[in-house]
Amino acid sequence: MRFIWGRWRESSIVVKLMIAFILVILPLYGISIMITQLSSKQMQTEVEKAHESKLYFYHNHLQFELERMSALVTEFSFDEPMSTLSTRAAIMSSYEITSSLNNIHNKLGQIMVTSPYISDVVYYVPALHKRVSAADGIRDVEDTEWKNLLATMGNLNGELSHSNNVLYFLKSNPYNMNHEEPPNFILGIRLSAEELKHRLQQLSETGESEITLSFGEHHNVVISSSEQAAPVKPIRTVPPEPSQSMQVTKFQSDSYLYYSLHDKDHSFTLTATIPQDVLSAPLEQYNVWLWMVTFMSVVIIIVFSFSIYRSIHQPLSLLIRGFRMAEQGQTSVYIPSSRRDEFGYLYSRFNHMIERLHILIDENYVARIRTSEAELKHLQSQIQPHFLYNSLFSIKQMAEVENVELIQEFTDYLGQYFRYVSGFSYGGIVEG
């Protein structure tokens, strides 16, 4: 820890600024990542809730319509003209039978317009070999037609039946387990697969998903919002949950996420198939924004580093280099600058300091020279008389002993000395 603190104190101010800036950017970047992840999960949760809400809405709507159609079938199966026509036909004239069939046809038409999910209402009278249809009218019918329809009654383990991939609400009077024996009549409401598909398409338009409606525990009849058939394997993996009715179950594959809602009473299952890329689209969008934030952060760090380098590091390095050169005795250094900031002020003060240093050096040098000259002159003023006397006395002694060569050499040295001294007294050396 002391080592780190020591290295931190010894680090350059530019390095400290860069580390401080990165320490400020990193938490903001981390917060951005956290917000991105939380927002993506929240949006994904909202998308899932929206699809669940659509399933519940359409389930309640379809359940209401199916219960109403079931109630209509039950109500009209006890209608007196319908229930007694087969038994009264033997004592009725052809006109009365035709009139009764026309009245029943009108009632079937009234039933048909009560719901958009009803494509037709049929009424079979096996005793008369007649079939009355709200859409097709009255016609003769073979026994095989009503027998085949009667054999399918309740084959979806509920009130609904399916025959030739068509859904029916069927009632017979009297109810007989032996389908070979003709009942008095068979009343059936045929559901409109086109209307069911149209409503599924309307429901799936807003969520970019495929809605599948399947009837029967084994999904015998499947109606999908898309043109192509829904994938059968995922749908069959949705088991009905008797203990938890009307609960959305969720499962997923590699490419799709499935939400399933099973209605045990009416034996149908609603399944919303959502592509994984639709659910991951918000995350991908947030990832794009995150990469943009990352790119902008890197650009900001680079720009900030370059600006710090240009505005602080370079001028500070130039100033430090100038001080080091001045410490080494290079007093001719000069920092040219046109800056008007703090470094411009420091540069001008540094140059002014160098100029003052030059002046002080010159003044000190001149003062020392003048002091030396004064001391020399003082010594000269003291030495010249005595030296001259001594020199003349020495020449006299050498003349007395007739040492001519020594006198010649001594007078030569004496002349050079006086020439040198006289040169200093006049401010320079006199060339001989």
Phi, psi and omega in degrees: 000318178295323179297315179296316180295322179293318177295325179294318180292330181274351183289158178292152179296329177294317177298318179297319178296318180295317179296318178297320179295318179295322177295334175280322182289320185300313177299321178297320178293320177297319177296321178298318178296316181296316179296321179298313181295315181295318180294320179296315179296320179295317179294321178295321177296319179295322177296318179296318178296323179297318179292322176296318179297321178296320178296316179297319181297310182291327177298313179297320179295313182292322179298318178299315181293318180294319179295324179291319177294321177297320178294324178295316179299315180296318181296312184281346175289341175260008177294132187298310179302321181288317185285337184254355183298319183296323181278333181272349186298330183293334182252007182257150175281167179298325179294315180296321178296316179297319179296319179294319178296323178293321178296318178296322178299320178296319179295321177298322176296322177295322177295320185297322184279358182284342182211139177290344181277356180264119177266336179193155174233124184244149181222116181256136173240092183302326182294329180261356184055044182240150175229125178250126181235135177294334181264325186252352179088206185253133177207165175284154184218147176278158181295329182297331183291310182286333177293317178297320179291319180294328180292339181269357186296123178079015183284356175259019178059040178188201180286336181277150176227159176225136179223122183055041178064024176243137183269140181223149158258116186244140172222137175235151181224121353282159179285128183224130179290336178273103184287351178283335178275127183288133174279174177296318177201164173233127179244129182220139174253121180266126181280148181271108177294328179295318180291321177299317179293321179298317179293323176296321178294319176298322182288329185270352184296321187279337186253004181054040181231168177251128179254129181240132177245118181237139181249142181094152180295332178258015177056055183292323179240124183239127177238126185241153179284342180262166180290324179277153180293144180292151178299126187283323185298311178298324182294321182288344178280359179267100180278147175290143181246096184296329183283339182231079181285152177057041177241132181284127174254144185235137174208165186216157173240193181294326187247344187224156171241134187242134171241126186234140179227118185254132175254109183289322185296318182255004174054053173224157183230130174259129181229125175260122180254116184244125176298143180298329181290335176292318179289327180275355180301315177300320179296319178296321178296316178293327176295322176299314178297323179294318177295324177295318177297319178298314179298316179296322178296317179296318179297317180297318179296318180295313179298317179297317179297316180295319180293320177296320179296316182286320188270337184237308188294311181299307179296326179290321177295320178297319179293318179295320178298321178296318178295322180292321176294322178294323178295329180278001177095004178274086184277003179270004182291145179212133181255104177283135181201143174246015181291149179243014179262199182297323179291327174299320177295317179296319178299314181296321178292325178294314178297320177296322178296318179297319178297315178297324179295320175300313182298316181295321179295315179298314181297319180293321181294313179297319180297319180292322178296315180296323177296318179296319179296319180296318180295321180294317179296322179295318178293321179297318181297332180273326188274326190301310181298311181295320181295321179294316178298315181295322181295315179296322178294323178292321179296322180297315181296319180292329177291325180295325179268002177058044176265081188291319181297319179292323178295321180295315180293319182293318180293330177294314177296323181293323178293318177298322181295312182294326176296319179295317182292320180292328176295318178293326181290334179260012175088014177184177180265129180272120180286132180270000000 
